[in-house]
Amino acid sequence: MSQQEMLDRFLEIHSKIRSRFPQIEQDVFGNKRIYLNSGAGTLTVDFAIHALASKAQSSNPQPGDIDPAEIATDLLHWRVRQFVTDFIHARKPEEISFHFSTTHALFNLAYSLRTILTKESNLVVTDLDHMANISPWEDIWGLEKGCQIRRAKVNGEGCLDVDHLLSLIDPKTGLVAVTMASNGFGTVVPLKEIIPLIRKKSHICLICVDGVHHALHGPIDVQEMDCDFLAFSGYKLFGPMLGVLWGKEHLLRKLVPYKVETNKNESPYKFEQGTLNNAILASLEGALEYLLWLSDELAMNVEQKIPLRRDKLRFVMNAIAEYEGKLSQLILEGFQRLDTNTFRCYGITHPKRILERDPTFSFDISGKNPKEIKKYLWEEYGFHIACGNHYSAAIYRHLGRDSICRASFAHYDTLQTCKSFVEALESFSN
Ligand SMILES: Cc1ncc(COP(=O)(O)O)c(C=O)c1O
C-alpha cells in the first residue's frame, strides 16, 4: 500500500475509528468537548473498557496451576506479557514487568541497579525528559549515593542537544536516561542514531528509554534501537492506568529490586510488588487488541491482512504515524498564519519537519496567561487542552516555566479539528 493509499484508507474509516472511543465527543458528564489532551492521557478505547469491566467481575485474584480460574489468571498474565513483547519487539515475555505507573517502574529500576552502578559511576539525564526519567536517577544515584549526575541540554529548536549529550559521556558513564519524545515540545529523539554513539564512548553504559510520550504515535522496536530498558504507560496507549517496564533479560537477571523474601527471585516476578491487577492487565490486552483491529480495518482486502502479530502492530503504528503527520502538517501550516508578535509555538515548527516531532504543541500567546487561554478555548470552543508544567523538564528546567499551554493530538482526531483549533487561536491572538 502506498503512503497516499494508506492515508486515504485512514480517512475512509476514520468515523469507525472514532466510534470506538466513547468519550470522543463528550466527557463523562455529558459535556460536549474536543479532547486535545492525549499527551496527558489518551481517550480509552471500548476494547479496553469492556475488558476491564469483564475481568473485574470474573478474575481470580491469584494465578495458579490447578483450579481453572487460577489457571485463567496465570494465562492472562503471560498472554499480556507476550502481547507487550510483540508490541515493542522484545525478545521474551519474561522481560516484561507490570507496575503501578511508569514513574513507579523507573524508581524500582533505579533502586534495583545497586549491583551494577557504583559510587564512581556518573549518570546522564536530559532536560528534554519527563521528570519520571530524571528524579529516580537524581534522587537515588545523585542525592543518596553521591554519584555525579550530568544534564544534557536542549537546543533553541526544542531538540535534544546531541553533541552536548555525547560530550558528557566518558568511560565511567553508567547510565543514560533519555526519552523517545518530549511530552513538552513533541520533539522526537533520534535514538537509533544516538545510541551507538553513546555506546562507543562508554562500554558499560546502560540506556534507559522513556517510551511513554511516543508509544501512541509510532512503532517501538527495542531491538532495533538497542536500548537496555524501556517503560511506557497503558493510559497513554488508549488503555488502563499502569506502567510497563522492559529490560534485556541478561541485565534483569543481575538486578536486585526491593522485594519481599517469599517473592520468586526471578524475572519478571521479582520486579512486581504485591498482587497484579488482573482487570487492568486485561484492559491493556484490550487496548492492544484494538491496534490489531485497526490493522485489519486498514487492510483493504483479505490479501492485505498481515498474518503475524508483531508485523501487524508495526504496520498499524506506522499507519498512525503517517496520519498524525498530516495532522501536524495542518497545524504547523496554520500556525504560520498567526501573528508572530503574539503567538509562539515551541519545538520544531517547520511543516516540512513533521517526521521529527509528535503532534504535541506547547504555545504562548503574549499578554495572556496559560490558564486564561485554556479557559477561553474551553468556554468559547469546547477545546480541552492542558496547562501546567506537564512534569516536563523541557518546560520546567529548560524554559524555566511553571505553566504553559499544550494541545496534544492523537490518531482519532480529525483534520477539521486541526483547522478549527488554529482558527480559534487566530481569533484569540490576532
Ligand atoms: C513522557 C512521560 N514519561 C513518563 C510519564 C509518567 O507516567 P506515569 O504517569 O505512568 O507515571 C509521563 C506522564 O505524564 C510522560 O508523559
The ligand as an ORCA input file, in Angstrom:
! r2SCAN-3c Opt
* xyz 0 1
  C       6.883     11.275     28.755
  C       6.317     10.753     30.045
  N       7.072      9.934     30.787
  C       6.629      9.429     31.954
  C       5.397      9.746     32.437
  C       4.953      9.174     33.752
  O       3.991      8.195     33.543
  P       3.104      7.685     34.739
  O       2.022      8.680     34.950
  O       2.581      6.335     34.268
  O       3.991      7.545     35.910
  C       4.566     10.610     31.702
  C       3.251     11.018     32.226
  O       2.800     12.118     32.016
  C       5.051     11.126     30.468
  O       4.320     11.962     29.715
*
